[in-house]
Amino acid sequence: MNLEMLRKQIDDMDEQLVPLLNKRIKAALEIGHLKKQRGDQIWVPEREQAVLDHVTRINEGPLSSELLQHIYTAIMDAAKKTEEQI
């Protein structure tokens, strides 16, 4: 496989990832709205840790679990920042 073909594969995967990331953020926002309505705490560190534990458990590599956790921490931070803007 040549460089252009590999880059095309990455572009195709990005076209799948971006909508999934936005869908994930929308779901997190809905959860945030429900929590606010109920008077629940918005940020729950135990839940964030559970997400990190889950993605670590299902990770089959080659991405290291440490890097995967960094990515997911960034995703969850993006959800929190998005919610703050609403």
N, C-alpha and C positions, 0 to 999 in steps of 0.2 A: 504494500500500500504506500502511496506517495504522500508527501506533505499536504498537498491540497485536499486530498481525499480525507486525511485525518482531521484537518481543520474543518472540513465540511461536516464530519461526524460530530465534532465538538459544537459547531453552530447548531446542528439539529438537536443535540441534547440540551443546549441552552434554551432553545425554543420550547422544549418540554419543561425544563426546570423553572424558568421565569413564571409561567402561569401557575405552576404548583406552589412556588414560594408565595405568590400573591394570594392564592387560595388559602394557604396556611395562615398568612397574616390576617385575612378576613375572618377566618374561624377564631383566631385568637382575639380579634376585636369584638366579635360577638360574645365570647366568653367574658371579656372585660366589661361589656355593657351589662350582662346578666349579673356579674359580681357587684357592680355599682348599684344596680337596682335592689339587690338583696342586702347591700351594706357589707359585703364580704371584702376581705383584704384583696387588693388587685394583684400584688406580687406575692407569690407563694414560693419561697425558696425550695421547699420540699418537692414541689411539682417540677420546678426547673431541674432539680437533681434527678428526679425520676425520668425526665425526658432524656437527659444525658446518659443515664444508666441504660435506658432502653436502646438508644442508637448505638451505644457501645456494644451491647449484647448482640445486636443484629448485624454489626459490621463484619464483613467478610474480607475487607482489604481490597486493594493494596493500600488504601488510605489508612493511616494509623488512627487508632482510637483517640489519641491526644489531639490530632489535627481535626478529626471529625467533631470532637467536643468543642473545639474553638469555633468551627463553622456554625454549629448549632447554638452556641452562646451568642454569636453575632446575629443569627436569625431571631433568637428570642429578644435580644436587645433592640433589634429593628421593630419588632412587634410592640415593645414597650414604648419606644419613641414615637411610633405611628399613633398609638393610643393617646399619648400626651398631646398630640396635635389636634385631636378631635375635641 
